[in-house]
């Protein structure tokens, strides 16, 4: 609203400026060049303010395009290798790992009595620590072996520290499996011994008769459960990781594609707004120049000048003296009816100065920005030699610079006026 009001006032001020310049014979191109310079400066300020947002949108769009391309490239690579398995398979393998570990812990809990642990809770924690440690080590060994044997032969030979790992990792694996094997033998021997104490029971007679089979089954279970849990955990984590990466890449591709679309729309809107504001600023400059040219031509035709400054000074002083005399009469009347304080003259002086100053400012503004009628009927302070070129260019002007009516003035036209 304030910008529109300021633009309107600047356009209105250009008209009297053109009238005075045209009447005085001043070069109108100077003012128009000033208007062009101011317009281009305002356009540059508008572009400078809008450039930060436009550059930010362009950078955001370029970043989103780069991320979108990388996400699509990775998605294509995954699709070429095969679509990831469903998340449910990975979760099922993790559940199988947990079941295998729980079964192994429950199976090895009685063996903790041989180490002096009688409390069942303590037995569960001790057996759980042993089983988890062995299963995690087996999982690590399995993952490293898969990673190594998945490499090409030339990369296998150049793999760092693999010569040491080819000896260390199998040795650690054999050590862990041997530990579970011995725990299985210990658990089977304990079970056989406990059941032989009661020869009347069917289980005791069966175990005593088939002690080799009992040891084989318990050793197999004790070794197989942590190995199976390690395999299930390794593949379950791999499936879950691949599925999470697949879902994340799909979301990133969708999100960045959406962000690119929004950035393009915002960038297009910002560019249109910049062009619109720049065009409006240039149109405003052209409007000022058009008003100035109209006033310039009008001033050339009228051939008028501003009244001198002393004329307005005399008028202002006369108004001040008149207000002072009027205030003196009012003070005499008030003294006859009321008792007035001595410091009343301060208010009188302030009022006189305020009215005189207000009138002087209004007169000066009227001199600087007069209306069309005020300009038209002001006296002409131009010599006949100066008026001759104007009268020659405009035959409708008389020798003294006033415009000649095409028709004679009649009582009817004077009444209508």
PAZANU-623922 format. One line per 5 residues: their letters; for each residue x, y, z of N, C-alpha, C. Coordinates in steps of 0.1 Angstrom, whole numbers, plus 5000, padded with zeros to 4 digits. Atoms other than C-alpha are relative to their C-alpha. Layout:
BEGIN
A	X Y Z X Y Z X Y Z ~ ...
This chain:
BEGIN
XXXXX	5008 4988 5000 5000 5000 5000 5009 5013 5000 ~ 4991 4988 5000 5028 5025 5009 5008 5001 4988 ~ 4993 4999 5012 5047 5016 4978 4992 5006 4989 ~ 5009 4995 5010 5017 5023 4956 4998 5015 5003 ~ 5002 4986 4997 5011 5056 4974 5013 5008 4997
XXXXX	4988 4993 5004 5048 5066 4970 5001 5001 4985 ~ 4999 5000 5015 5047 5057 4933 4990 5010 4994 ~ 5010 4991 5005 5015 5077 4928 5005 5015 5003 ~ 4995 4986 4998 5031 5108 4945 5011 5004 4991 ~ 4988 4997 5009 5063 5105 4925 4995 5003 4986
XXXXX	5005 4997 5013 5042 5104 4893 4993 5014 5000 ~ 5006 4987 5000 5022 5134 4904 5010 5012 5001 ~ 4989 4989 4999 5054 5154 4912 5007 5002 4987 ~ 4993 4999 5013 5067 5147 4877 4993 5010 4991 ~ 5007 4991 5009 5040 5167 4860 5003 5015 5002
XXXXX	4996 4986 4998 5047 5202 4876 5015 5002 4997 ~ 4985 4999 5004 5085 5194 4872 5001 5002 4986 ~ 5000 4998 5015 5079 5190 4835 4995 5013 4995 ~ 5005 4986 5004 5059 5222 4833 5010 5011 5002 ~ 4990 4989 4997 5085 5243 4849 5012 4999 4991
XXXXX	4989 5002 5009 5113 5227 4829 4997 5004 4986 ~ 5004 4996 5013 5094 5232 4797 4998 5015 4999 ~ 5002 4986 5000 5086 5268 4806 5014 5007 5000 ~ 4987 4993 4999 5122 5276 4815 5010 4996 4989 ~ 4991 5005 5011 5137 5258 4784 5011 4991 5005
XXXXX	4990 5009 4995 5156 5233 4805 5000 4987 4992 ~ 4999 5013 5007 5168 5201 4788 4992 4989 5007 ~ 5008 5010 4994 5142 5175 4795 5006 4986 5000 ~ 4993 5012 5000 5166 5147 4787 5007 4997 5013 ~ 4993 5002 4987 5185 5153 4819 4991 4993 5010
XXXXX	5009 5006 4990 5155 5145 4841 4997 4986 4996 ~ 5003 5013 5004 5146 5115 4820 5012 4990 5001 ~ 4989 5009 4998 5181 5101 4822 5001 4997 5015 ~ 5000 5003 4986 5179 5105 4860 4989 4990 5004 ~ 5011 5010 4997 5146 5086 4860 5005 4986 4995
XXXXX	4995 5013 5004 5162 5058 4839 5011 4995 5009 ~ 4990 5004 4991 5192 5057 4862 4994 4995 5013 ~ 5006 5004 4988 5170 5055 4893 4992 4987 4998 ~ 5008 5012 5002 5148 5029 4877 5009 4988 4999 ~ 4991 5011 5001 5177 5007 4868 5007 4996 5014
XXXXX	4995 5003 4987 5191 5011 4903 4990 4992 5008 ~ 5011 5007 4993 5158 5000 4918 4998 4986 4995 ~ 5001 5013 5006 5156 4971 4894 5012 4991 5005 ~ 4988 5008 4995 5192 4960 4905 4998 4997 5015 ~ 5003 5003 4986 5181 4963 4942 4990 4988 5001
XXXXX	5010 5011 5000 5151 4941 4935 5006 4987 4996 ~ 4993 5012 5005 5172 4916 4916 5010 4995 5011 ~ 4991 5004 4990 5198 4916 4944 4993 4993 5012 ~ 5007 5006 4989 5172 4909 4971 4994 4986 4996 ~ 5006 5013 5004 5156 4881 4950 5010 4990 4996
XXXXX	4990 5009 5005 5189 4866 4939 5004 4990 5011 ~ 4997 5010 4989 5196 4850 4974 4990 4989 5000 ~ 5010 5011 5000 5163 4831 4973 5001 4991 4988 ~ 4999 5008 5012 5168 4821 4937 5012 4991 5000 ~ 4988 5008 4999 5203 4809 4943 4998 4988 5010
XXXXX	5002 5010 4990 5192 4790 4974 4991 4989 4994 ~ 5009 5010 5006 5164 4773 4954 5008 4992 4989 ~ 4992 5007 5010 5188 4764 4926 5010 4990 5006 ~ 4991 5010 4993 5213 4749 4951 4992 4989 5005 ~ 5008 5011 4995 5185 4729 4967 4996 4991 4989
XXXXX	5003 5008 5011 5174 4717 4934 5011 4991 4995 ~ 4988 5007 5005 5209 4707 4923 5004 4989 5010 ~ 4997 5010 4990 5215 4689 4956 4990 4988 5000 ~ 5010 5011 5001 5182 4670 4953 5001 4992 4988 ~ 4998 5008 5013 5189 4660 4917 5012 4991 5002
XXXXX	4988 5008 4997 5224 4647 4928 4996 4988 5009 ~ 5004 5011 4992 5209 4627 4956 4990 4990 4993 ~ 5010 5009 5007 5180 4614 4934 5008 4991 4990 ~ 4993 5008 5010 5205 4602 4907 5008 4989 5007 ~ 4992 5010 4993 5227 4584 4933 4990 4989 5005
XXXXX	5010 5010 4994 5196 4567 4949 4995 4991 4988 ~ 5004 5008 5012 5184 4556 4914 5011 4991 4995 ~ 4989 5009 5004 5218 4543 4905 5002 4988 5009 ~ 4999 5011 4990 5220 4522 4937 4988 4991 4998 ~ 5012 5008 5002 5184 4510 4931 5002 4991 4988
XXXXX	4998 5008 5012 5193 4498 4896 5010 4989 5003 ~ 4990 5010 4997 5224 4480 4910 4993 4989 5008 ~ 5007 5011 4992 5202 4462 4936 4991 4992 4991 ~ 5010 5007 5008 5176 4453 4910 5008 4990 4990 ~ 4993 5009 5008 5203 4439 4887 5005 4987 5007
XXXXX	4996 5011 4992 5216 4417 4915 4988 4991 5005 ~ 5011 5007 4995 5181 4406 4924 4993 5008 5011 ~ 5007 4992 4990 5153 4422 4944 5002 4994 5014 ~ 4997 5005 4986 5159 4419 4982 4988 4991 5005 ~ 5010 5008 4994 5140 4392 5001 4991 5008 5009
XXXXX	5009 4993 4992 5110 4402 5021 5005 5001 5015 ~ 4996 4998 4986 5115 4415 5057 4996 4989 5009 ~ 5005 5011 4992 5096 4386 5071 5010 4989 5001 ~ 4990 5011 4999 5123 4361 5062 5012 5004 5009 ~ 4989 4996 4991 5150 4381 5080 4995 5000 5014
XXXXX	5005 5001 4986 5128 4384 5111 4998 4986 5004 ~ 5001 5014 4996 5121 4347 5110 5013 4994 5003 ~ 4987 5006 4997 5158 4339 5109 5005 5006 5013 ~ 4996 4995 4987 5164 4362 5138 4993 4993 5011 ~ 5007 5007 4990 5137 4345 5157 5006 4985 5002
XXXXX	4994 5013 5000 5153 4311 5148 5013 5001 5008 ~ 4988 4998 4992 5186 4324 5162 4997 5001 5015 ~ 5004 4999 4986 5169 4334 5195 4996 4986 5005 ~ 5005 5013 4995 5152 4300 5197 5012 4990 5002 ~ 4988 5009 4999 5185 4281 5190 5008 5004 5013
XXXXX	4992 4995 4988 5203 4302 5217 4993 4996 5013 ~ 5008 5004 4987 5175 4296 5243 5001 4985 5002 ~ 4999 5014 4998 5176 4259 5236 5013 4995 5004 ~ 4987 5003 4996 5213 4257 5239 5003 5004 5015 ~ 4999 4996 4986 5212 4276 5272 4993 4991 5009
XXXXX	5008 5009 4991 5185 4254 5286 5007 4986 5000 ~ 4993 5013 5001 5205 4223 5274 5012 5000 5009 ~ 4988 4999 4993 5237 4235 5291 4999 5004 5014 ~ 5001 4995 4986 5223 4248 5323 5004 4989 5011 ~ 4996 5009 4990 5227 4215 5342 5015 4997 5001
XXXXX	4985 5002 4999 5264 4213 5333 5007 5010 5009 ~ 4994 4990 4992 5270 4245 5353 5002 4995 5014 ~ 4998 5005 4986 5266 4224 5385 5014 4994 5002 ~ 4987 5005 5000 5299 4208 5376 5010 5011 5003 ~ 4991 4988 4997 5315 4243 5379 4997 5007 5013
XXXXX	5003 4994 4987 5300 4249 5413 4989 5010 5000 ~ 5011 4990 5001 5270 4270 5402 4987 4992 5003 ~ 5012 5007 4996 5239 4257 5420 4987 5007 4997 ~ 5013 4992 5002 5214 4285 5416 4996 5000 4985 ~ 5004 5001 5014 5193 4281 5384 5001 5013 4993
XXXXX	4998 4987 5006 5194 4318 5377 5014 5002 4996 ~ 4986 4998 5003 5231 4319 5379 5005 4990 4989 ~ 4997 5010 5011 5233 4287 5358 4996 5006 4986 ~ 5005 4995 5013 5212 4304 5331 5009 5011 4995 ~ 4991 4989 5005 5234 4335 5330 5014 4995 4996
XXXXX	4987 5005 5004 5266 4315 5329 4999 4992 4987 ~ 5001 5007 5012 5254 4292 5302 4997 5009 4988 ~ 5003 4990 5010 5239 4322 5283 5012 5007 4995 ~ 4987 4993 5004 5273 4340 5283 5008 4991 4992 ~ 4992 5009 5008 5291 4309 5270 4994 4998 4986
XXXXX	5006 5003 5013 5266 4302 5243 5000 5013 4991 ~ 5000 4988 5008 5263 4339 5231 5014 5003 4995 ~ 4986 4998 5005 5300 4343 5230 5004 4991 4989 ~ 4996 5009 5010 5305 4312 5210 4992 5002 4987 ~ 5008 4997 5012 5276 4320 5186 5005 5012 4993
XXXXX	4996 4988 5006 5288 4355 5180 5013 4998 4993 ~ 4988 5002 5006 5323 4344 5173 4999 4991 4987 ~ 5003 5007 5012 5310 4318 5149 4994 5008 4988 ~ 5006 4991 5010 5289 4344 5132 5011 5009 4993 ~ 4990 4991 5005 5319 4367 5128 5009 4992 4990
XXXXX	4992 5008 5009 5340 4339 5113 4993 4996 4987 ~ 5008 5003 5012 5313 4329 5089 4999 5012 4991 ~ 5001 4988 5008 5308 4365 5077 5014 5004 4993 ~ 4987 4997 5006 5346 4370 5072 5003 4990 4989 ~ 4997 5010 5011 5349 4338 5052 4992 5002 4988
XXXXX	5009 4997 5012 5319 4347 5030 5006 5012 4993 ~ 4995 4988 5006 5334 4381 5024 5013 4997 4992 ~ 4988 5003 5007 5368 4367 5015 4998 4992 4987 ~ 5001 5008 5011 5357 4340 4992 4990 5006 4989 ~ 5008 4993 5010 5333 4364 4974 5008 5009 4992
XXXXX	4991 4992 5008 5363 4384 4962 5005 4992 4988 ~ 4993 5007 5011 5379 4377 4928 5013 4995 5005 ~ 4987 5006 4996 5411 4356 4929 5011 5010 5002 ~ 4990 4990 5000 5433 4386 4922 4999 5009 5013 ~ 5002 4993 4988 5418 4405 4951 5002 4992 5012
XXXXX	4997 5009 4989 5420 4375 4974 5015 5000 5004 ~ 4985 5001 4998 5458 4374 4969 5005 5013 5006 ~ 4995 4987 4996 5461 4412 4976 4992 5004 5013 ~ 5008 4996 4988 5437 4412 5007 5010 5002 5011 ~ 4991 4997 4989 5455 4428 5037 4998 4990 5012
XXXXX	5000 5008 4988 5464 4405 5066 4992 4987 4998 ~ 5008 5012 5002 5445 4376 5050 5009 4987 5003 ~ 4992 5011 4997 5475 4353 5053 5000 4996 5015 ~ 5002 5002 4985 5473 4357 5091 4986 4995 5003 ~ 5013 5004 4997 5436 4354 5091 4996 4986 4995
XXXXX	5003 5014 5005 5436 4322 5070 5005 4989 5010 ~ 4996 5009 4989 5454 4306 5100 4993 5003 5012 ~ 5005 4997 4987 5439 4325 5128 4985 4997 5001 ~ 5014 5002 4999 5402 4323 5119 4996 4986 5001 ~ 5004 5014 4998 5400 4286 5113 5004 4994 5013
XXXXX	4996 5005 4987 5420 4280 5145 4990 5004 5011 ~ 5010 4996 4990 5395 4301 5165 4987 4992 4998 ~ 5012 5008 5002 5366 4283 5148 5001 4986 5005 ~ 4998 5014 4995 5380 4249 5156 5000 5000 5015 ~ 4999 4999 4985 5386 4261 5192 4986 5001 5005
XXXXX	5013 4998 4995 5350 4272 5196 4991 4987 4999 ~ 5007 5012 5002 5335 4241 5181 5005 4989 5009 ~ 4995 5010 4991 5358 4219 5202 4995 5003 5014 ~ 5005 4996 4987 5346 4238 5233 4986 4995 5001 ~ 5014 5005 5000 5309 4231 5224 5000 4984 5000
XXXXX	5000 5014 5001 5319 4195 5216 5003 4994 5014 ~ 4996 5005 4987 5335 4190 5250 4988 5003 5010 ~ 5011 4997 4992 5305 4207 5267 4989 4989 4998 ~ 5009 5010 5003 5283 4182 5249 5003 4986 5006 ~ 4996 5012 4994 5303 4153 5261 4998 5000 5015
XXXXX	5002 4998 4985 5302 4167 5297 4986 4999 5003 ~ 5014 5001 4997 5265 4171 5295 4995 4986 4998 ~ 5004 5014 5002 5260 4135 5281 5005 4991 5011 ~ 4994 5008 4989 5283 4120 5308 4992 5003 5013 ~ 5008 4996 4988 5264 4139 5335 4986 4993 5000
XXXXX	5013 5006 5002 5231 4127 5321 5000 4985 5002 ~ 4999 5014 4998 5242 4091 5319 5002 4996 5014 ~ 4997 5003 4986 5256 4091 5354 4988 5003 5009 ~ 5012 4997 4992 5224 4107 5368 4990 4989 4998 ~ 5010 5010 5002 5202 4081 5352 5004 4986 5004
XXXXX	4996 5013 4996 5223 4052 5361 4998 4998 5015 ~ 5002 5001 4985 5217 4060 5398 4986 4994 5003 ~ 5013 5005 4998 5181 4049 5393 4998 4989 4989 ~ 5001 5011 5011 5182 4015 5374 4986 4996 4998 ~ 5014 5004 5001 5145 4010 5380 4992 5008 4989
XXXXX	5007 4992 5010 5135 4038 5356 5003 4995 4986 ~ 4998 5004 5014 5131 4031 5319 5011 5009 4993 ~ 4990 4991 5006 5152 4062 5309 5014 4996 5005 ~ 4987 5004 4995 5180 4050 5331 5005 4987 4993 ~ 4996 5012 5007 5180 4015 5316 5004 5003 4985
XXXXX	4997 4997 5014 5179 4030 5281 5013 5007 4998 ~ 4987 4992 5001 5207 4055 5287 5012 4991 5003 ~ 4989 5009 4996 5228 4028 5304 5003 4990 4989 ~ 4998 5010 5011 5223 4004 5275 5005 5007 4987 ~ 4996 4993 5012 5228 4031 5247 5008 5012 5004
XXXXX	4992 4988 4996 5254 4054 5262 5007 5006 4988 ~ 4993 4994 5012 5272 4059 5228 4990 5008 4993 ~ 5011 4992 5007 5239 4070 5212 4997 5013 5007 ~ 5003 4988 4992 5232 4094 5241 5010 5010 4998 ~ 4989 4990 5002 5266 4110 5238 5000 5006 4986
XXXXX	5000 4994 5013 5263 4114 5201 4989 5010 4998 ~ 5011 4991 5002 5229 4130 5202 5003 5013 5008 ~ 4998 4988 4992 5238 4155 5230 5012 5008 4994 ~ 4989 4993 5007 5272 4163 5213 4995 5007 4988 ~ 5005 4994 5013 5254 4169 5180 4991 5012 5003
XXXXX	5008 4988 4997 5228 4192 5196 5008 5011 5006 ~ 4992 4989 4993 5253 4211 5217 5009 5007 4989 ~ 4992 4993 5011 5274 4218 5185 4991 5006 4990 ~ 5008 4995 5011 5246 4222 5160 4992 5013 5004 ~ 5008 4989 4997 5225 4247 5179 5007 5014 4999
XXXXX	4993 4988 5002 5251 4275 5182 5004 5003 4986 ~ 4996 4998 5014 5263 4269 5146 4988 5004 4992 ~ 5013 4996 5007 5227 4270 5133 4996 5014 5004 ~ 5003 4986 4996 5221 4302 5154 5008 5010 4993 ~ 4991 4990 5007 5252 4319 5140 4996 5001 4985
XXXXX	5004 4999 5014 5241 4310 5104 4987 5008 4999 ~ 5012 4993 5001 5206 4322 5110 5001 5015 5003 ~ 4997 4985 4997 5218 4355 5126 5007 5007 4989 ~ 4993 4994 5011 5242 4362 5098 4991 5003 4988 ~ 5009 4998 5012 5217 4357 5070 4988 5009 5004
XXXXX	5011 4992 4996 5189 4373 5090 5003 5015 5000 ~ 4995 4986 5000 5209 4405 5096 5002 5005 4985 ~ 4998 4996 5014 5219 4405 5059 4987 5003 4993 ~ 5013 4998 5007 5183 4402 5047 4993 5013 5005 ~ 5006 4988 4994 5171 4429 5071 5007 5012 4995
XXXXX	4993 4988 5005 5199 4452 5061 4997 5003 4985 ~ 5004 4998 5014 5192 4447 5024 4986 5006 4998 ~ 5014 4995 5001 5155 4453 5029 4999 5014 5005 ~ 5000 4987 4994 5161 4484 5050 5007 5010 4989 ~ 4994 4991 5010 5185 4498 5023 4991 5002 4988
XXXXX	5009 4999 5011 5160 4490 4996 4989 5010 5003 ~ 5011 4991 4997 5132 4508 5014 5005 5014 5002 ~ 4995 4987 4999 5154 4537 5023 5003 5007 4987 ~ 4997 4994 5014 5166 4542 4987 4987 5003 4993 ~ 5013 4997 5007 5130 4540 4974 4994 5013 5006
XXXXX	5005 4988 4994 5120 4566 5000 5008 5013 4996 ~ 4992 4988 5004 5149 4589 4992 4998 5004 4985 ~ 5003 4997 5013 5142 4586 4955 4987 5008 4998 ~ 5013 4993 5001 5106 4596 4960 5000 5014 5006 ~ 4999 4987 4993 5114 4624 4985 5008 5010 4992
XXXXX	4992 4990 5008 5141 4640 4963 4993 5003 4987 ~ 5008 4997 5012 5119 4637 4932 4989 5010 5003 ~ 5010 4990 4996 5092 4655 4951 5006 5013 5003 ~ 4993 4987 4997 5116 4681 4964 5005 5007 4987 ~ 4996 4993 5013 5129 4687 4928 4988 5006 4994
XXXXX	5013 4995 5006 5093 4692 4916 4997 5013 5008 ~ 5004 4988 4992 5086 4717 4945 5010 5011 4997 ~ 4990 4989 5003 5119 4735 4939 4999 5006 4987 ~ 5002 4994 5014 5112 4739 4902 4988 5009 5001 ~ 5011 4992 5000 5078 4753 4910 5003 5013 5008
XXXXX	4996 4988 4992 5092 4777 4937 5010 5009 4992 ~ 4991 4992 5008 5120 4787 4914 4993 5007 4988 ~ 5008 4994 5011 5096 4794 4885 4992 5012 5006 ~ 5007 4990 4994 5074 4814 4909 5008 5012 5004 ~ 4991 4989 4996 5103 4834 4922 5005 5008 4988
XXXXX	4995 4994 5012 5116 4841 4887 4988 5009 4994 ~ 5011 4992 5005 5081 4852 4876 4998 5013 5009 ~ 5002 4989 4991 5078 4874 4907 5011 5011 4998 ~ 4989 4990 5003 5112 4890 4900 4997 5007 4987 ~ 5003 4993 5012 5102 4897 4864 4989 5009 5001
XXXXX	5012 4991 4999 5069 4911 4874 5004 5013 5008 ~ 4996 4988 4993 5085 4934 4900 5009 5009 4992 ~ 4991 4992 5008 5112 4945 4876 4992 5007 4989 ~ 5008 4994 5010 5086 4951 4849 4992 5011 5005 ~ 5008 4989 4994 5064 4971 4873 5009 5012 5003
XXXXX	4991 4989 4997 5094 4992 4883 5004 5008 4987 ~ 4997 4994 5012 5103 4999 4847 4987 5008 4994 ~ 5013 4993 5004 5066 5007 4839 4998 5013 5008 ~ 5002 4988 4992 5066 5031 4868 5010 5011 4995 ~ 4991 4990 5005 5097 5048 4854 4995 5006 4987
XXXXX	5006 4995 5013 5081 5051 4819 4988 5009 5003 ~ 5011 4992 4996 5050 5065 4836 5004 5014 5005 ~ 4995 4987 4996 5070 5092 4853 5005 5008 4989 ~ 4994 4993 5011 5088 5100 4821 4988 5006 4991 ~ 5012 4996 5008 5054 5102 4802 4994 5012 5007
XXXXX	5006 4989 4993 5040 5125 4829 5009 5013 4999 ~ 4991 4989 5002 5071 5146 4827 5000 5006 4986 ~ 5001 4995 5014 5069 5149 4789 4987 5008 4998 ~ 5012 4993 5002 5033 5159 4791 5001 5014 5007 ~ 4999 4987 4993 5041 5186 4817 5010 5009 4992
XXXXX	4991 4992 5008 5071 5197 4796 4994 5006 4988 ~ 5007 4994 5012 5050 5202 4765 4990 5010 5004 ~ 5009 4991 4995 5024 5219 4786 5007 5013 5004 ~ 4993 4989 4996 5050 5242 4801 5005 5008 4988 ~ 4996 4992 5012 5064 5251 4766 4989 5008 4994
XXXXX	5012 4993 5006 5029 5260 4754 4996 5012 5008 ~ 5004 4989 4992 5021 5281 4784 5010 5011 5002 ~ 4990 4990 4999 5054 5298 4788 5000 5007 5013 ~ 5001 4993 4987 5051 5305 4825 5013 4997 5009 ~ 4989 5001 4991 5076 5309 4853 4994 4999 5014
XXXXX	5004 4999 4986 5074 5304 4891 5001 5014 5004 ~ 4999 4987 4994 5068 5335 4910 5012 5001 5009 ~ 4988 4999 4992 5098 5349 4928 4998 4996 5015 ~ 5001 5004 4986 5106 5338 4964 4995 5012 5009 ~ 5004 4989 4991 5102 5373 4978 4985 5002 5000
XXXXX	5015 4998 5000 5065 5373 4967 4994 4991 5011 ~ 5006 5009 4990 5058 5343 4990 5005 5004 5014 ~ 4996 4995 4987 5079 5358 5018 4992 5011 5005 ~ 5008 4988 4996 5059 5390 5017 4986 4995 5004 ~ 5014 5005 4996 5026 5370 5017 5000 4994 5014
XXXXX	4999 5006 4987 5038 5350 5047 5001 5010 5011 ~ 4998 4989 4990 5049 5381 5066 4987 5007 5002 ~ 5013 4993 4999 5016 5398 5058 4990 4991 5008 ~ 5009 5008 4993 4997 5368 5071 5004 5000 5015 ~ 4996 5000 4986 5018 5368 5103 4996 5012 5007
XXXXX	5005 4987 4994 5011 5405 5109 4985 5000 5002 ~ 5015 5000 4999 4974 5399 5103 4996 4992 5012 ~ 5003 5008 4989 4973 5371 5128 5004 5006 5013 ~ 4996 4993 4988 4992 5392 5153 4990 5010 5004 ~ 5010 4989 4998 4968 5421 5149 4986 4993 5005
XXXXX	5012 5006 4995 4938 5397 5153 5002 4994 5014 ~ 4997 5005 4986 4954 5381 5184 5000 5011 5010 ~ 5000 4988 4991 4959 5416 5199 4985 5004 5002 ~ 5014 4996 4998 4922 5424 5193 4993 4990 5010 ~ 5006 5010 4991 4911 5391 5209 5005 5002 5015
XXXXX	4995 4998 4986 4934 5398 5239 4993 5012 5007 ~ 5007 4988 4994 4918 5433 5244 4986 4996 5005 ~ 5013 5004 4997 4884 5417 5244 4999 4991 5012 ~ 4999 5009 4988 4894 5390 5269 5004 5008 5012 ~ 4996 4992 4989 4910 5416 5292 4988 5008 5006
XXXXX	5011 4993 4995 4877 5435 5295 4990 4991 5007 ~ 5010 5010 4993 4858 5403 5306 5007 4991 5010 ~ 4994 5009 4992 4884 5382 5323 5013 5006 5005 ~ 4986 4997 4995 4916 5385 5344 5010 4990 4995 ~ 4991 5009 5007 4944 5371 5323 5014 5000 5007
XXXXX	4986 5000 4995 4979 5360 5335 5009 5007 4991 ~ 4990 4993 5008 5010 5377 5323 5007 4991 4990 ~ 4993 5009 5009 5025 5346 5307 4992 4995 4988 ~ 5008 5004 5012 4997 5344 5282 5006 5003 4987 ~ 4993 4996 5013 5019 5361 5256 5008 4988 4995
XXXXX	4993 5011 5005 5039 5329 5254 4992 4991 4991 ~ 5009 5008 5009 5009 5310 5240 4996 5008 4988 ~ 5003 4992 5012 5001 5340 5217 5011 4999 4990 ~ 4989 5001 5009 5036 5340 5203 5001 4986 4993 ~ 4999 5013 5005 5036 5302 5199 4989 4998 4989
XXXXX	5011 5002 5010 5002 5303 5181 5003 5008 4987 ~ 4997 4992 5012 5013 5331 5158 5011 4994 4992 ~ 4989 5007 5007 5045 5313 5149 4995 4988 4993 ~ 5005 5012 5006 5026 5281 5142 4992 5003 4988 ~ 5009 4997 5011 5000 5297 5120 5008 5006 4988
XXXXX	4992 4994 5011 5026 5318 5101 5008 4989 4993 ~ 4992 5010 5006 5049 5288 5096 4992 4990 4992 ~ 5008 5009 5007 5021 5265 5085 4996 5007 4986 ~ 5004 4993 5013 5009 5291 5059 5012 5001 4991 ~ 4988 4999 5008 5045 5296 5047 5004 4987 4993
XXXXX	4996 5013 5006 5051 5259 5042 4990 4997 4989 ~ 5010 5003 5011 5018 5255 5023 5002 5009 4988 ~ 4997 4991 5012 5027 5285 5001 5012 4995 4992 ~ 4988 5005 5007 5061 5270 4994 4997 4987 4992 ~ 5004 5012 5007 5046 5236 4986 4991 5003 4987
XXXXX	5009 4996 5012 5020 5253 4963 5009 5006 4989 ~ 4991 4995 5011 5049 5271 4945 5008 4988 4994 ~ 4993 5011 5006 5068 5238 4941 4992 4990 4993 ~ 5009 5010 5007 5039 5216 4932 4986 5006 4998 ~ 5014 4994 5003 5010 5238 4919 4991 4991 4992
XXXXX	5010 5007 5008 4979 5225 4903 5000 5005 4986 ~ 5000 4995 5014 4972 5228 4866 4994 5014 4999 ~ 5006 4987 5001 4950 5258 4871 5009 5011 5006 ~ 4991 4991 4994 4975 5275 4894 5011 5003 4990 ~ 4989 4998 5009 5002 5270 4868 4995 5008 4988
XXXXX	5005 4994 5012 4980 5282 4839 4998 5015 5001 ~ 5004 4986 4999 4970 5316 4853 5011 5008 5008 ~ 4990 4992 4993 5003 5326 4869 5006 5010 4990 ~ 4995 4990 5009 5019 5358 4855 5012 4995 4992 ~ 4989 5004 5008 5045 5354 4827 5011 5010 5001
XXXXX	4989 4992 4998 5079 5368 4833 5010 4997 4989 ~ 4991 5004 5012 5093 5361 4798 5000 5012 4990 ~ 4999 4990 5010 5105 5386 4773 4994 4996 4986 ~ 5007 5003 5013 5090 5388 4738 5010 4992 4991 ~ 4991 5008 5008 5123 5375 4723 5000 4985 5003
XXXXX	5000 5014 4995 5121 5344 4744 4987 4993 4995 ~ 5013 5006 5004 5084 5339 4735 4999 4998 4985 ~ 5002 5001 5014 5090 5342 4698 5001 4986 4994 ~ 4999 5014 5006 5103 5306 4691 4988 4992 5004 ~ 5012 5008 4996 5074 5292 4712 4988 5003 4992
XXXXX	5012 4996 5008 5048 5312 4694 5001 4996 4986 ~ 4999 5005 5013 5063 5302 4661 4997 4985 4999 ~ 5003 5015 5000 5061 5265 4670 4986 4997 5003 ~ 5014 5002 4996 5026 5269 4684 4992 5012 4995 ~ 5007 4989 5005 5004 5292 4663 4988 5004 5009
XXXXX	5012 4997 4992 4976 5290 4689 5004 5009 5012 ~ 4996 4991 4989 4997 5312 4713 5001 5014 4994 ~ 4999 4986 5004 4995 5350 4711 5014 5005 5003 ~ 4987 4994 4999 5025 5373 4712 5004 5001 5015 ~ 4996 4999 4986 5023 5376 4750 5000 4987 5007
XXXXX	4999 5013 4995 5022 5338 4755 4987 4994 5004 ~ 5013 5005 4997 4985 5334 4763 4994 4992 4989 ~ 5006 5008 5010 4965 5308 4745 4988 5007 4994 ~ 5011 4994 5007 4940 5321 4719 4989 4990 4998 ~ 5012 5009 5002 4905 5306 4719 4997 5000 4986
XXXXX	5004 5002 5014 4894 5293 4686 4987 5007 4997 ~ 5013 4993 5002 4859 5308 4690 4999 5012 5009 ~ 5002 4988 4992 4848 5341 4703 4992 4997 5012 ~ 5007 5003 4988 4835 5342 4738 4987 5007 4999 ~ 5013 4995 5000 4798 5347 4740 4994 4999 5013
XXXXX	5007 5001 4987 4774 5353 4769 4996 4986 5004 ~ 5004 5014 4997 4762 5317 4766 5012 4992 5005 ~ 4988 5007 4996 4797 5303 4768 5005 5005 5013 ~ 4996 4995 4988 4806 5327 4796 4991 4995 5012 ~ 5009 5005 4990 4775 5316 4815 5002 4985 5003
XX	4997 5015 4998 4783 5279 4809 5013 4999 5008 ~ 4988 5001 4993 4818 5286 4822 4998 5003 5015
